[in-house]
Protein backbone atom coordinates (compact mmCIF):
# COMPACT_ATOMS: atom_id res chain seq x y z
CA UNK A 1 0.00 0.00 0.00
CA UNK A 2 2.80 2.39 0.92
CA UNK A 3 4.54 1.59 -2.37
CA UNK A 4 1.37 2.47 -4.32
CA UNK A 5 1.09 5.77 -2.51
CA UNK A 6 4.78 6.50 -3.18
CA UNK A 7 4.46 5.66 -6.90
CA UNK A 8 1.33 7.80 -7.16
CA UNK A 9 3.14 10.69 -5.51
CA UNK A 10 6.10 10.38 -7.90
CA UNK A 11 3.79 10.28 -10.92
CA UNK A 12 1.96 13.34 -9.62
CA UNK A 13 5.23 15.24 -9.12
CA UNK A 14 6.43 14.34 -12.62
CA UNK A 15 3.11 15.48 -14.10
CA UNK A 16 3.22 18.75 -12.19
CA UNK A 17 6.82 19.36 -13.25
CA UNK A 18 5.84 18.75 -16.87
CA UNK A 19 2.90 21.09 -16.51
CA UNK A 20 5.10 23.76 -14.95
CA UNK A 21 7.54 23.54 -17.86
CA UNK A 22 4.82 23.42 -20.51
CA UNK A 23 4.09 27.15 -20.56
CA UNK A 24 7.02 28.28 -22.65
CA UNK A 25 5.30 31.56 -23.46
CA UNK A 26 5.36 32.60 -19.80
CA UNK A 27 8.96 31.42 -19.44
CA UNK A 28 10.09 33.57 -22.39
CA UNK A 29 8.35 36.64 -21.02
CA UNK A 30 9.83 36.02 -17.58
CA UNK A 31 13.42 35.82 -18.81
CA UNK A 32 12.89 38.83 -21.10
CA UNK A 33 14.42 37.39 -24.26
CA UNK A 34 13.54 35.16 -27.18
CA UNK A 35 16.36 32.94 -28.40
CA UNK A 36 15.88 32.55 -32.15
CA UNK A 37 17.68 29.65 -33.82
CA UNK A 38 18.67 30.50 -37.40
CA UNK A 39 20.66 28.72 -40.10
CA UNK A 40 22.73 31.77 -40.97
CA UNK A 41 24.21 30.45 -44.23
CA UNK A 42 21.27 30.83 -46.57
CA UNK A 43 20.84 34.31 -48.03
CA UNK A 44 18.31 35.89 -48.04
CA UNK A 45 16.64 33.76 -45.32
CA UNK A 46 19.40 34.34 -42.74
CA UNK A 47 23.00 35.43 -43.29
CA UNK A 48 25.70 37.67 -41.88
CA UNK A 49 25.68 41.18 -43.35
CA UNK A 50 29.26 41.71 -44.58
CA UNK A 51 29.19 45.38 -43.57
CA UNK A 52 27.58 45.27 -40.13
CA UNK A 53 28.58 41.65 -39.27
CA UNK A 54 25.07 41.20 -37.89
CA UNK A 55 22.72 38.33 -38.72
CA UNK A 56 19.99 39.55 -41.06
CA UNK A 57 17.42 38.14 -43.45
CA UNK A 58 13.79 37.25 -44.09
CA UNK A 59 13.51 34.69 -41.28
CA UNK A 60 15.54 36.84 -38.90
CA UNK A 61 12.99 39.62 -39.39
CA UNK A 62 10.14 37.20 -38.69
CA UNK A 63 11.82 35.99 -35.50
CA UNK A 64 12.38 39.57 -34.37
CA UNK A 65 8.70 40.34 -35.03
CA UNK A 66 7.78 37.52 -32.62
CA UNK A 67 10.11 38.99 -29.99
CA UNK A 68 8.65 42.46 -30.50
CA UNK A 69 5.11 41.12 -30.08
CA UNK A 70 6.17 39.51 -26.79
CA UNK A 71 7.96 42.65 -25.65
CA UNK A 72 11.26 40.82 -25.16
CA UNK A 73 14.78 41.09 -26.53
CA UNK A 74 15.57 39.02 -29.65
CA UNK A 75 18.73 36.90 -29.33
CA UNK A 76 19.83 35.27 -32.58
CA UNK A 77 21.75 31.99 -32.40
CA UNK A 78 23.26 30.40 -35.50
CA UNK A 79 22.82 26.63 -35.87
CA UNK A 80 23.93 24.05 -38.41
CA UNK A 81 21.16 22.15 -40.16
CA UNK A 82 21.54 18.89 -38.25
CA UNK A 83 21.45 20.67 -34.88
CA UNK A 84 18.27 22.66 -35.44
CA UNK A 85 15.65 20.29 -34.03
CA UNK A 86 17.82 18.93 -31.16
CA UNK A 87 18.63 22.50 -30.06
CA UNK A 88 14.91 23.30 -29.94
CA UNK A 89 13.99 20.07 -28.15
CA UNK A 90 16.69 20.62 -25.52
CA UNK A 91 15.55 24.18 -24.86
CA UNK A 92 18.73 25.84 -26.13
CA UNK A 93 16.60 27.97 -28.47
CA UNK A 94 12.98 29.07 -28.08
CA UNK A 95 11.99 29.05 -31.75
CA UNK A 96 13.50 28.00 -35.07
CA UNK A 97 13.60 30.44 -37.98
CA UNK A 98 16.13 28.29 -39.76
CA UNK A 99 15.05 27.26 -43.27
CA UNK A 100 13.03 24.47 -41.66
CA UNK A 101 10.92 22.43 -44.05
CA UNK A 102 7.55 21.36 -42.64
CA UNK A 103 6.99 17.70 -43.43
CA UNK A 104 5.03 14.84 -41.91
CA UNK A 105 8.10 13.10 -40.48
CA UNK A 106 9.14 16.18 -38.51
CA UNK A 107 5.65 16.69 -37.06
CA UNK A 108 6.49 13.91 -34.59
CA UNK A 109 9.43 15.97 -33.34
CA UNK A 110 8.35 19.62 -33.39
CA UNK A 111 5.30 21.77 -33.99
CA UNK A 112 5.17 24.19 -36.91
CA UNK A 113 3.81 27.68 -37.36
CA UNK A 114 1.86 28.79 -40.39
CA UNK A 115 3.89 28.36 -43.56
CA UNK A 116 6.05 31.45 -44.10
CA UNK A 117 7.65 30.55 -47.44
CA UNK A 118 7.17 28.03 -50.23
CA UNK A 119 10.09 27.01 -52.41
CA UNK A 120 11.27 24.06 -54.47
CA UNK A 121 14.49 22.09 -54.36
CA UNK A 122 16.61 21.92 -57.49
CA UNK A 123 20.10 21.08 -58.70
CA UNK A 124 22.76 23.42 -60.07
CA UNK A 125 25.41 22.14 -62.47
CA UNK A 126 28.15 23.56 -64.66
CA UNK A 127 26.96 24.00 -68.23
CA UNK A 128 29.88 21.90 -69.43
CA UNK A 129 28.90 18.95 -67.22
CA UNK A 130 26.78 17.24 -69.85
CA UNK A 131 23.92 16.97 -67.32
CA UNK A 132 20.60 17.99 -68.88
CA UNK A 133 18.26 17.14 -66.00
CA UNK A 134 18.13 15.42 -62.64
CA UNK A 135 17.94 11.77 -63.87
CA UNK A 136 21.32 12.27 -65.58
CA UNK A 137 22.91 12.47 -62.10
CA UNK A 138 22.69 8.67 -61.72
CA UNK A 139 26.08 7.39 -60.61
CA UNK A 140 27.48 10.94 -60.36
CA UNK A 141 28.79 12.86 -57.33
CA UNK A 142 26.31 15.37 -55.92
CA UNK A 143 26.88 17.74 -52.97
CA UNK A 144 24.44 19.26 -50.49
CA UNK A 145 24.03 20.24 -46.83
CA UNK A 146 24.17 17.54 -44.17
CA UNK A 147 20.97 16.81 -42.25
CA UNK A 148 18.78 18.65 -44.75
CA UNK A 149 15.69 17.60 -46.67
CA UNK A 150 17.82 18.25 -49.79
CA UNK A 151 19.95 15.25 -48.82
CA UNK A 152 16.87 13.09 -48.26
CA UNK A 153 15.15 14.11 -51.49
CA UNK A 154 18.10 13.72 -53.85
CA UNK A 155 18.61 10.20 -52.47
CA UNK A 156 14.95 9.42 -53.18
CA UNK A 157 14.91 10.86 -56.68
CA UNK A 158 18.33 9.55 -57.79
CA UNK A 159 19.13 6.53 -55.59
CA UNK A 160 22.39 5.74 -57.39
CA UNK A 161 23.86 9.23 -57.10
CA UNK A 162 26.93 9.50 -54.86
CA UNK A 163 25.89 12.03 -52.22
CA UNK A 164 28.59 14.03 -50.43
CA UNK A 165 27.40 16.28 -47.60
CA UNK A 166 28.85 19.37 -45.93
CA UNK A 167 27.94 21.23 -42.75
CA UNK A 168 26.66 24.21 -44.74
CA UNK A 169 25.28 24.85 -48.21
CA UNK A 170 28.02 27.41 -49.06
CA UNK A 171 30.65 24.73 -48.39
CA UNK A 172 28.83 22.38 -50.75
CA UNK A 173 28.63 25.10 -53.39
CA UNK A 174 32.39 25.67 -53.19
CA UNK A 175 32.89 21.93 -53.78
CA UNK A 176 30.83 22.20 -56.97
CA UNK A 177 32.94 25.13 -58.16
CA UNK A 178 36.12 23.17 -57.41
CA UNK A 179 34.95 20.30 -59.57
CA UNK A 180 34.51 17.87 -56.68
CA UNK A 181 30.95 17.08 -57.83
CA UNK A 182 28.77 17.62 -60.88
CA UNK A 183 25.66 18.77 -59.02
CA UNK A 184 24.76 20.98 -56.04
CA UNK A 185 21.34 20.58 -54.38
CA UNK A 186 19.63 23.46 -52.59
CA UNK A 187 16.33 25.27 -52.49
CA UNK A 188 15.65 27.24 -55.66
CA UNK A 189 15.87 30.68 -54.04
CA UNK A 190 19.27 29.92 -52.55
CA UNK A 191 20.47 28.66 -55.92
CA UNK A 192 19.35 31.92 -57.53
CA UNK A 193 21.22 33.82 -54.83
CA UNK A 194 24.34 31.66 -55.22
CA UNK A 195 24.33 32.17 -58.98
CA UNK A 196 23.94 35.92 -58.52
CA UNK A 197 27.00 36.00 -56.28
CA UNK A 198 29.12 34.35 -58.98
CA UNK A 199 29.04 37.58 -60.99
CA UNK A 200 30.64 37.07 -64.40
CA UNK A 201 31.03 33.36 -63.76
CA UNK A 202 27.27 32.89 -63.40
CA UNK A 203 27.06 32.25 -67.15
CA UNK A 204 28.99 29.00 -66.61
CA UNK A 205 26.26 27.44 -64.43
CA UNK A 206 22.62 26.46 -64.85
CA UNK A 207 19.80 25.18 -62.64
CA UNK A 208 18.21 21.98 -63.89
CA UNK A 209 14.47 22.26 -64.68
CA UNK A 210 13.18 19.36 -62.59
CA UNK A 211 11.96 20.02 -59.02
CA UNK A 212 13.04 17.46 -56.44
CA UNK A 213 10.22 18.59 -54.17
CA UNK A 214 8.08 21.51 -53.07
CA UNK A 215 9.16 22.79 -49.68
CA UNK A 216 6.88 24.70 -47.28
CA UNK A 217 9.10 26.49 -44.75
CA UNK A 218 7.82 27.41 -41.29
CA UNK A 219 8.94 28.41 -37.82
CA UNK A 220 9.71 25.48 -35.52
CA UNK A 221 8.12 25.42 -32.07
CA UNK A 222 8.79 22.99 -29.23
CA UNK A 223 6.33 20.11 -29.23
CA UNK A 224 3.23 20.63 -27.11
CA UNK A 225 3.61 24.38 -26.56
CA UNK A 226 0.07 25.19 -27.70
CA UNK A 227 -0.02 28.67 -26.13
CA UNK A 228 3.22 29.76 -27.78
CA UNK A 229 2.18 28.32 -31.15
CA UNK A 230 -1.16 30.15 -31.02
CA UNK A 231 0.57 33.42 -30.21
CA UNK A 232 3.01 32.96 -33.12
CA UNK A 233 0.28 31.95 -35.58
CA UNK A 234 -1.94 34.85 -34.54
CA UNK A 235 0.96 37.25 -35.12
CA UNK A 236 1.66 35.79 -38.56
CA UNK A 237 -2.00 36.19 -39.51
CA UNK A 238 -1.88 39.80 -38.29
CA UNK A 239 1.21 40.44 -40.43
CA UNK A 240 -0.49 38.90 -43.45
CA UNK A 241 -3.62 41.02 -42.97
CA UNK A 242 -1.65 44.25 -42.43
CA UNK A 243 0.59 43.79 -45.47
CA UNK A 244 3.72 43.31 -43.33
CA UNK A 245 4.19 39.77 -44.62
CA UNK A 246 4.18 40.90 -48.24
CA UNK A 247 6.49 43.80 -47.39
CA UNK A 248 9.04 41.34 -45.98
CA UNK A 249 8.80 39.23 -49.13
CA UNK A 250 9.35 42.28 -51.34
CA UNK A 251 12.28 43.43 -49.19
CA UNK A 252 14.20 40.16 -49.41
CA UNK A 253 12.92 38.47 -52.61
CA UNK A 254 10.81 40.88 -54.65
CA UNK A 255 11.39 43.99 -56.70
CA UNK A 256 13.07 45.84 -53.81
CA UNK A 257 15.72 43.11 -53.57
CA UNK A 258 18.63 42.18 -55.78
CA UNK A 259 16.86 38.91 -56.66
CA UNK A 260 13.82 40.73 -58.13
CA UNK A 261 11.58 37.66 -58.06
CA UNK A 262 7.93 37.78 -59.19
CA UNK A 263 5.13 38.48 -56.70
CA UNK A 264 4.70 35.73 -54.12
CA UNK A 265 2.23 32.93 -54.81
CA UNK A 266 1.54 32.01 -51.16
CA UNK A 267 0.15 33.60 -47.99
CA UNK A 268 0.78 33.16 -44.29
CA UNK A 269 -2.58 31.55 -43.62
CA UNK A 270 -2.19 27.82 -42.99
CA UNK A 271 -0.03 25.25 -41.20
CA UNK A 272 -1.46 22.41 -43.28
CA UNK A 273 0.73 20.59 -45.78
CA UNK A 274 0.06 17.93 -48.39
CA UNK A 275 0.76 14.30 -47.56
C-alpha positions in Angstrom: 0.0 0.0 0.0 2.8 2.4 0.9 4.5 1.6 -2.4 1.4 2.5 -4.3 1.1 5.8 -2.5 4.8 6.5 -3.2 4.5 5.7 -6.9 1.3 7.8 -7.2 3.1 10.7 -5.5 6.1 10.4 -7.9 3.8 10.3 -10.9 2.0 13.3 -9.6 5.2 15.2 -9.1 6.4 14.3 -12.6 3.1 15.5 -14.1 3.2 18.8 -12.2 6.8 19.4 -13.3 5.8 18.8 -16.9 2.9 21.1 -16.5 5.1 23.8 -14.9 7.5 23.5 -17.9 4.8 23.4 -20.5 4.1 27.2 -20.6 7.0 28.3 -22.6 5.3 31.6 -23.5 5.4 32.6 -19.8 9.0 31.4 -19.4 10.1 33.6 -22.4 8.4 36.6 -21.0 9.8 36.0 -17.6 13.4 35.8 -18.8 12.9 38.8 -21.1 14.4 37.4 -24.3 13.5 35.2 -27.2 16.4 32.9 -28.4 15.9 32.5 -32.1 17.7 29.6 -33.8 18.7 30.5 -37.4 20.7 28.7 -40.1 22.7 31.8 -41.0 24.2 30.4 -44.2 21.3 30.8 -46.6 20.8 34.3 -48.0 18.3 35.9 -48.0 16.6 33.8 -45.3 19.4 34.3 -42.7 23.0 35.4 -43.3 25.7 37.7 -41.9 25.7 41.2 -43.4 29.3 41.7 -44.6 29.2 45.4 -43.6 27.6 45.3 -40.1 28.6 41.7 -39.3 25.1 41.2 -37.9 22.7 38.3 -38.7 20.0 39.6 -41.1 17.4 38.1 -43.4 13.8 37.3 -44.1 13.5 34.7 -41.3 15.5 36.8 -38.9 13.0 39.6 -39.4 10.1 37.2 -38.7 11.8 36.0 -35.5 12.4 39.6 -34.4 8.7 40.3 -35.0 7.8 37.5 -32.6 10.1 39.0 -30.0 8.6 42.5 -30.5 5.1 41.1 -30.1 6.2 39.5 -26.8 8.0 42.7 -25.7 11.3 40.8 -25.2 14.8 41.1 -26.5 15.6 39.0 -29.6 18.7 36.9 -29.3 19.8 35.3 -32.6 21.8 32.0 -32.4 23.3 30.4 -35.5 22.8 26.6 -35.9 23.9 24.1 -38.4 21.2 22.1 -40.2 21.5 18.9 -38.3 21.4 20.7 -34.9 18.3 22.7 -35.4 15.6 20.3 -34.0 17.8 18.9 -31.2 18.6 22.5 -30.1 14.9 23.3 -29.9 14.0 20.1 -28.1 16.7 20.6 -25.5 15.6 24.2 -24.9 18.7 25.8 -26.1 16.6 28.0 -28.5 13.0 29.1 -28.1 12.0 29.1 -31.7 13.5 28.0 -35.1 13.6 30.4 -38.0 16.1 28.3 -39.8 15.1 27.3 -43.3 13.0 24.5 -41.7 10.9 22.4 -44.1 7.6 21.4 -42.6 7.0 17.7 -43.4 5.0 14.8 -41.9 8.1 13.1 -40.5 9.1 16.2 -38.5 5.7 16.7 -37.1 6.5 13.9 -34.6 9.4 16.0 -33.3 8.3 19.6 -33.4 5.3 21.8 -34.0 5.2 24.2 -36.9 3.8 27.7 -37.4 1.9 28.8 -40.4 3.9 28.4 -43.6 6.0 31.5 -44.1 7.7 30.5 -47.4 7.2 28.0 -50.2 10.1 27.0 -52.4 11.3 24.1 -54.5 14.5 22.1 -54.4 16.6 21.9 -57.5 20.1 21.1 -58.7 22.8 23.4 -60.1 25.4 22.1 -62.5 28.1 23.6 -64.7 27.0 24.0 -68.2 29.9 21.9 -69.4 28.9 18.9 -67.2 26.8 17.2 -69.9 23.9 17.0 -67.3 20.6 18.0 -68.9 18.3 17.1 -66.0 18.1 15.4 -62.6 17.9 11.8 -63.9 21.3 12.3 -65.6 22.9 12.5 -62.1 22.7 8.7 -61.7 26.1 7.4 -60.6 27.5 10.9 -60.4 28.8 12.9 -57.3 26.3 15.4 -55.9 26.9 17.7 -53.0 24.4 19.3 -50.5 24.0 20.2 -46.8 24.2 17.5 -44.2 21.0 16.8 -42.2 18.8 18.6 -44.7 15.7 17.6 -46.7 17.8 18.2 -49.8 20.0 15.2 -48.8 16.9 13.1 -48.3 15.2 14.1 -51.5 18.1 13.7 -53.8 18.6 10.2 -52.5 14.9 9.4 -53.2 14.9 10.9 -56.7 18.3 9.5 -57.8 19.1 6.5 -55.6 22.4 5.7 -57.4 23.9 9.2 -57.1 26.9 9.5 -54.9 25.9 12.0 -52.2 28.6 14.0 -50.4 27.4 16.3 -47.6 28.8 19.4 -45.9 27.9 21.2 -42.7 26.7 24.2 -44.7 25.3 24.9 -48.2 28.0 27.4 -49.1 30.7 24.7 -48.4 28.8 22.4 -50.8 28.6 25.1 -53.4 32.4 25.7 -53.2 32.9 21.9 -53.8 30.8 22.2 -57.0 32.9 25.1 -58.2 36.1 23.2 -57.4 34.9 20.3 -59.6 34.5 17.9 -56.7 30.9 17.1 -57.8 28.8 17.6 -60.9 25.7 18.8 -59.0 24.8 21.0 -56.0 21.3 20.6 -54.4 19.6 23.5 -52.6 16.3 25.3 -52.5 15.6 27.2 -55.7 15.9 30.7 -54.0 19.3 29.9 -52.5 20.5 28.7 -55.9 19.4 31.9 -57.5 21.2 33.8 -54.8 24.3 31.7 -55.2 24.3 32.2 -59.0 23.9 35.9 -58.5 27.0 36.0 -56.3 29.1 34.3 -59.0 29.0 37.6 -61.0 30.6 37.1 -64.4 31.0 33.4 -63.8 27.3 32.9 -63.4 27.1 32.3 -67.2 29.0 29.0 -66.6 26.3 27.4 -64.4 22.6 26.5 -64.8 19.8 25.2 -62.6 18.2 22.0 -63.9 14.5 22.3 -64.7 13.2 19.4 -62.6 12.0 20.0 -59.0 13.0 17.5 -56.4 10.2 18.6 -54.2 8.1 21.5 -53.1 9.2 22.8 -49.7 6.9 24.7 -47.3 9.1 26.5 -44.7 7.8 27.4 -41.3 8.9 28.4 -37.8 9.7 25.5 -35.5 8.1 25.4 -32.1 8.8 23.0 -29.2 6.3 20.1 -29.2 3.2 20.6 -27.1 3.6 24.4 -26.6 0.1 25.2 -27.7 0.0 28.7 -26.1 3.2 29.8 -27.8 2.2 28.3 -31.1 -1.2 30.1 -31.0 0.6 33.4 -30.2 3.0 33.0 -33.1 0.3 32.0 -35.6 -1.9 34.8 -34.5 1.0 37.2 -35.1 1.7 35.8 -38.6 -2.0 36.2 -39.5 -1.9 39.8 -38.3 1.2 40.4 -40.4 -0.5 38.9 -43.5 -3.6 41.0 -43.0 -1.7 44.3 -42.4 0.6 43.8 -45.5 3.7 43.3 -43.3 4.2 39.8 -44.6 4.2 40.9 -48.2 6.5 43.8 -47.4 9.0 41.3 -46.0 8.8 39.2 -49.1 9.4 42.3 -51.3 12.3 43.4 -49.2 14.2 40.2 -49.4 12.9 38.5 -52.6 10.8 40.9 -54.7 11.4 44.0 -56.7 13.1 45.8 -53.8 15.7 43.1 -53.6 18.6 42.2 -55.8 16.9 38.9 -56.7 13.8 40.7 -58.1 11.6 37.7 -58.1 7.9 37.8 -59.2 5.1 38.5 -56.7 4.7 35.7 -54.1 2.2 32.9 -54.8 1.5 32.0 -51.2 0.2 33.6 -48.0 0.8 33.2 -44.3 -2.6 31.6 -43.6 -2.2 27.8 -43.0 0.0 25.3 -41.2 -1.5 22.4 -43.3 0.7 20.6 -45.8 0.1 17.9 -48.4 0.8 14.3 -47.6 
